[in-house]
Amino acid sequence: MENLIVKYYRGNYTREDLEKMKELFGREGFDAQLSDIMKMQWNLTDDDAIGDKERFDSVLKNIHSSIDIAEKKESAMRRFVIGFSKIAAILIIPIVAIFFFLQHNQSKSKLEAQNIISAPRGSVKQAVLPDGTKVWLNSGSSLAYKGSSFNDKIRKVTLTGEAYFEVTKNPSRPFVVRGNEVSVKVLGTKFDVRSYREDAKVNVTLMEGSVRLTDSQEVPSDLCTLKPDQQASLNKQSGKLVVKQVDASNANEWMRGNLLFDDEELDQIAHCIEREYNVTVKFKDEAIKHLRFYGKFKKTQPLDDILNIVVSKQNFHYTRKGNTIVFLSNQ
């Protein structure tokens, strides 16, 4: 232990030393041992090691000139300042070291506790969470959770994109999915959450069980409770929430390798195409964005085949150059 504290005193400690030092604090009898070692270091400390002697003398001389202190008091003053510096070195270095250790340890624990599951564009990712909950992530989506979250009273995950959940039942520990604008709270159920940042709406579709939606404020407010075959759709710009009856199985067609556009605006379809085919879609005419389309495709179909069908009965066309697609009005 003596060597460890001496390292702290001299400032040449390692990360492992920091961890050992943390363990020592609070141990019975440690205060007395620390005091003895500090006294020993006091006696071993070289006065000149506290600072540059010439620089110290110059500064002290200037101080004497300005306040007219007699030369005979210089040695007393110098002994006092050096003595004070010794105390500061002995007392502050370990405290500062522990402070930085705690800061580092706290940041490290936060990073270590964060788990992220991602599905790259054009792919679907399946995962099992620590509580046994099954998750399927759609293209361009990610799910984050803290490692300790599943030992807390509430099991919390954060979703960016779209995912289908089959939540393991645990009445004493509700399961919460935080999206961009809403949170979904369940006990054990099957549901789909579509919460891409670039989309105009957030959709939550329930297959089995029951879920409660809240907003994403620090103090959340209840929005609605869903029953099976219901879908809640929140307009992110207006804040308007609509709940309607649906065929819930359509919400996770993506899990079966399909692209289903159920009377969706072309702007929304464009975002889906970007994620699935890793392309960029642009509009020359803003009005085209609001045209609606219904269709179902296999993800394995060539993109140009899908685009040709989409524009075939509409008054617009598209051009493609590499990975950039542009929709233009026919007029």
JOPE-V10306 format. One record per residue. N is the residue number from 0. SS is DSSP state (a for helix, b for strand, c for the rest). PHI is phi as a letter, one per 20 degrees, with the letter a starting at -180 (999 if undefined). OMEGA is omega in whole degrees, -180 to 180 (999 if undefined). Layout:
BEGIN
n: (N;N)
ss: (SS;SS)
phi: (PHI;PHI)
omega: (OMEGA;OMEGA)
END
This chain:
BEGIN
n: (0;1;2;3;4;5;6;7;8;9;10;11;12;13;14;15;16;17;18;19;20;21;22;23;24;25;26;27;28;29;30;31;32;33;34;35;36;37;38;39;40;41;42;43;44;45;46;47;48;49;50;51;52;53;54;55;56;57;58;59;60;61;62;63;64;65;66;67;68;69;70;71;72;73;74;75;76;77;78;79;80;81;82;83;84;85;86;87;88;89;90;91;92;93;94;95;96;97;98;99;100;101;102;103;104;105;106;107;108;109;110;111;112;113;114;115;116;117;118;119;120;121;122;123;124;125;126;127;128;129;130;131;132;133;134;135;136;137;138;139;140;141;142;143;144;145;146;147;148;149;150;151;152;153;154;155;156;157;158;159;160;161;162;163;164;165;166;167;168;169;170;171;172;173;174;175;176;177;178;179;180;181;182;183;184;185;186;187;188;189;190;191;192;193;194;195;196;197;198;199;200;201;202;203;204;205;206;207;208;209;210;211;212;213;214;215;216;217;218;219;220;221;222;223;224;225;226;227;228;229;230;231;232;233;234;235;236;237;238;239;240;241;242;243;244;245;246;247;248;249;250;251;252;253;254;255;256;257;258;259;260;261;262;263;264;265;266;267;268;269;270;271;272;273;274;275;276;277;278;279;280;281;282;283;284;285;286;287;288;289;290;291;292;293;294;295;296;297;298;299;300;301;302;303;304;305;306;307;308;309;310;311;312;313;314;315;316;317;318;319;320;321;322;323;324;325;326;327;328;329;330)
ss: (c;a;a;a;a;a;a;a;a;a;c;c;c;c;a;a;a;a;a;a;a;a;a;a;c;c;c;c;c;a;a;a;a;a;a;a;a;a;a;a;a;a;a;a;c;c;a;a;a;c;c;c;a;a;a;a;a;a;a;a;a;a;a;a;a;a;a;c;c;c;a;a;a;a;a;a;a;a;a;a;a;a;a;a;a;a;a;a;a;a;a;a;a;a;a;a;a;a;a;a;a;a;a;a;a;a;a;a;a;a;a;a;a;b;b;b;b;b;b;c;c;c;c;c;b;b;b;b;c;c;c;c;c;b;b;b;b;c;c;c;b;b;b;b;b;b;c;c;a;a;a;c;c;c;b;b;b;b;b;b;b;b;b;b;b;b;c;c;c;c;c;c;c;c;b;b;b;b;c;c;c;b;b;b;b;b;c;c;c;b;b;b;b;b;b;c;c;c;c;c;b;b;b;b;b;b;b;b;c;c;b;b;b;b;b;c;c;c;c;c;c;b;b;b;b;b;c;c;c;b;b;b;b;b;b;c;c;c;c;c;b;b;b;b;b;c;c;a;a;a;a;a;a;a;a;a;c;b;b;b;b;b;b;b;b;a;a;a;a;a;a;a;a;a;a;a;a;c;c;b;b;b;b;c;c;a;a;a;a;a;c;b;b;b;b;b;b;b;c;c;c;c;a;a;a;a;a;a;a;a;a;a;c;c;c;b;b;b;b;b;b;c;c;b;b;b;b;b;b;c;c)
phi: (999;f;f;f;f;f;f;f;f;e;n;d;e;d;f;f;f;f;f;f;f;f;f;f;f;n;f;f;n;f;g;f;f;f;f;f;f;f;f;f;f;g;f;e;f;e;g;f;f;f;a;f;f;f;f;f;f;f;f;f;f;f;f;g;f;f;d;l;e;f;f;f;e;f;f;f;f;f;f;f;f;f;f;f;f;g;f;f;f;f;e;e;g;f;f;f;f;f;g;f;f;f;f;f;f;f;f;f;f;f;f;f;f;e;d;c;d;c;d;f;g;n;b;c;d;d;b;d;e;g;e;n;f;e;c;d;d;e;g;m;d;b;c;c;b;e;g;e;g;e;d;e;f;c;e;d;c;d;d;c;o;c;b;d;d;d;e;f;f;b;g;e;c;g;d;c;d;e;d;f;c;c;c;d;d;c;d;a;a;c;b;c;c;d;b;f;f;e;f;f;c;d;d;c;c;d;e;b;n;b;c;d;d;c;f;e;f;f;d;f;d;f;d;a;c;d;d;g;m;d;c;d;c;d;f;f;e;e;n;f;d;c;d;b;f;b;e;f;f;f;f;d;g;f;f;e;n;d;d;d;d;e;l;e;f;f;f;f;f;f;f;f;f;g;f;f;d;l;c;d;d;c;c;e;c;f;f;f;g;e;f;d;b;c;a;c;c;e;f;e;f;g;f;f;f;f;f;f;f;f;e;f;d;d;e;b;b;c;c;c;c;m;d;d;d;c;e;c;f;f;e)
omega: (-178;179;-179;-179;177;177;178;-177;-177;175;-179;-178;177;178;178;177;179;-179;178;-179;180;-180;-177;-178;180;180;-178;179;-177;-178;-179;179;180;180;180;-178;178;178;179;179;176;-177;-178;-175;177;-179;-176;179;180;180;179;-175;-178;179;179;-179;-179;179;-178;179;178;179;180;-178;-175;-178;173;176;-178;-178;-177;180;-174;-177;178;179;-178;178;-179;-178;179;178;179;180;177;-179;-180;-179;-177;-174;-171;-175;178;-179;179;180;179;179;-180;177;-179;178;-180;-178;180;179;-179;-179;178;-179;-178;-176;-176;177;-179;176;-176;173;179;178;178;-178;175;-178;177;-179;175;-178;-176;180;-179;177;180;-178;172;-180;178;-178;177;-177;176;179;-179;176;177;-178;-178;-174;-175;171;-180;179;180;176;-173;173;178;-176;168;-176;-177;179;173;-176;166;-169;175;-177;175;-175;-178;-180;179;180;-176;175;178;176;-179;-175;-176;172;-180;-178;-178;173;178;-172;177;-177;180;176;177;-172;176;-179;-175;-179;-179;-176;170;-179;174;-177;-175;177;-179;175;-178;177;177;179;173;175;-174;178;-180;171;-171;175;179;177;179;174;-177;172;-179;-177;171;178;174;-179;-178;174;-173;-179;-177;-176;-179;180;179;176;-178;176;-179;167;-171;-178;179;-175;180;172;180;178;-180;176;-178;170;-179;176;-174;-179;-178;177;-177;178;178;178;180;178;180;179;179;-178;-175;-173;176;179;176;-179;179;179;174;-179;-177;-177;-179;-178;-172;175;-175;-177;173;178;-180;-176;171;179;-180;179;176;-177;-179;177;180;-179;180;177;-179;-176;-172;-178;-179;-179;176;179;-180;171;-180;176;-176;-179;179;-180;-180;174;-179;176;178;-178;999)
END
